[in-house]
Amino acid sequence: MLDVLLVQPNRIPKAVRIKHDLKTLQRMVGGTIAAIYPFEDAVALIVNDEGKLLGLPLNRSLRLPSGEIYDIIAGDFLVVGLGKEDFTSLSASLQKKYMEHFYYPEMFMIHENAIISFPMVADEGAK
């Protein structure tokens, strides 16, 4: 079993315990998976590999240290820990850190050829 964060569009992240297998990871993100590693911490984001192509709702932005958006994740995703050879549960400190990082859902719009993101009030009932 893995203790991870599930991040869904328009909702605050929630801690979930999932089975540690490919089918469960695919079910949680709604399709084929890809792992991305945008942070220095030993964490991965498990995303739907075809989320944008499938037109899944935009979820959270990934930003450069300057704050500029360089990518947007579409659809549900998981934040998981990284072991030497496999995904692991998130430690309590990493779970807290990424709960705070992804806490506010985002709304996106295009303005003058740039994508702008606005934090939204989270759906507290989605905890």
C-alpha positions in Angstrom: 0.0 0.0 0.0 1.1 3.6 -0.7 0.1 6.7 1.2 0.0 9.5 -1.4 -1.8 12.7 -2.3 -4.6 12.8 -4.8 -4.9 16.2 -6.5 -8.1 16.8 -8.5 -9.2 19.9 -10.4 -11.2 22.4 -8.3 -10.6 20.5 -5.1 -8.0 20.6 -2.3 -5.6 17.6 -2.3 -6.4 14.7 -0.1 -4.3 12.0 1.4 -5.3 8.5 0.2 -4.0 5.0 0.7 -3.9 3.1 -2.6 -2.7 -0.3 -3.7 0.8 -0.3 -5.1 0.3 -1.6 -8.6 0.0 -0.2 -12.2 -3.7 -0.8 -12.5 -4.5 1.3 -9.4 -2.2 4.1 -10.6 -3.9 4.1 -14.0 -7.4 4.1 -12.4 -6.5 7.0 -10.1 -5.5 9.2 -13.0 -8.0 7.9 -15.5 -5.7 6.3 -18.1 -2.1 5.6 -19.1 0.4 7.1 -16.7 3.5 9.2 -16.9 5.8 10.1 -14.0 7.2 13.6 -13.9 9.8 14.9 -11.5 9.5 18.7 -11.3 10.8 19.1 -7.7 14.1 18.6 -6.0 12.5 16.4 -3.3 12.2 12.7 -3.8 8.7 12.9 -5.2 7.0 12.2 -8.5 3.8 13.4 -9.9 1.9 10.5 -11.5 -0.3 12.1 -14.3 -2.5 10.9 -17.1 0.0 10.7 -20.0 -2.8 11.8 -22.5 -4.6 14.2 -20.2 -4.2 17.3 -22.4 -4.9 15.3 -25.6 -8.1 13.9 -24.0 -9.2 17.4 -23.0 -9.2 16.6 -19.3 -9.8 19.7 -17.1 -6.8 21.8 -16.3 -5.7 21.2 -12.7 -2.5 22.8 -11.4 0.4 24.7 -12.9 4.0 23.9 -12.7 6.2 27.0 -12.3 9.8 28.1 -12.7 11.5 29.6 -9.6 10.6 33.0 -11.1 6.9 32.1 -10.8 6.4 31.7 -14.6 4.2 28.8 -15.7 6.0 26.3 -17.8 3.4 23.5 -17.8 -0.1 22.7 -16.6 -1.3 19.3 -15.5 -4.6 18.2 -16.9 -6.8 15.8 -15.0 -6.3 14.1 -11.6 -2.8 13.4 -10.5 -0.9 11.8 -7.6 2.0 13.0 -5.6 4.1 9.9 -4.6 7.4 9.4 -2.8 10.4 8.0 -4.6 12.5 5.1 -3.4 15.7 3.8 -5.0 13.8 1.8 -7.6 10.1 2.3 -7.2 7.4 4.7 -5.9 6.9 4.8 -2.2 4.6 6.4 0.4 5.1 10.1 1.1 6.7 10.9 4.4 4.6 13.0 6.7 6.8 16.0 6.1 6.5 15.7 2.3 2.8 15.0 2.5 2.4 18.3 4.4 4.7 20.2 2.1 2.8 19.2 -1.1 -0.6 19.5 0.5 0.3 23.1 1.1 1.9 23.5 -2.4 -1.1 22.3 -4.3 -3.8 23.4 -1.7 -5.5 26.0 -3.8 -7.2 24.9 -7.0 -6.4 27.1 -10.0 -8.5 28.7 -12.7 -6.8 29.3 -16.1 -7.3 31.8 -18.8 -5.4 33.0 -21.9 -4.5 36.7 -22.0 -2.3 38.3 -24.6 -0.8 35.0 -25.7 0.0 34.0 -22.1 -1.6 31.6 -19.8 -2.6 33.2 -16.5 -3.6 31.2 -13.4 -5.8 32.4 -10.5 -6.1 30.6 -7.2 -9.6 29.6 -6.3 -11.4 28.9 -3.0 -11.2 25.2 -2.5 -14.3 23.0 -2.3 -13.9 22.2 1.4 -16.4 19.4 1.1 -13.9 17.5 -1.0 -11.5 16.8 1.8 
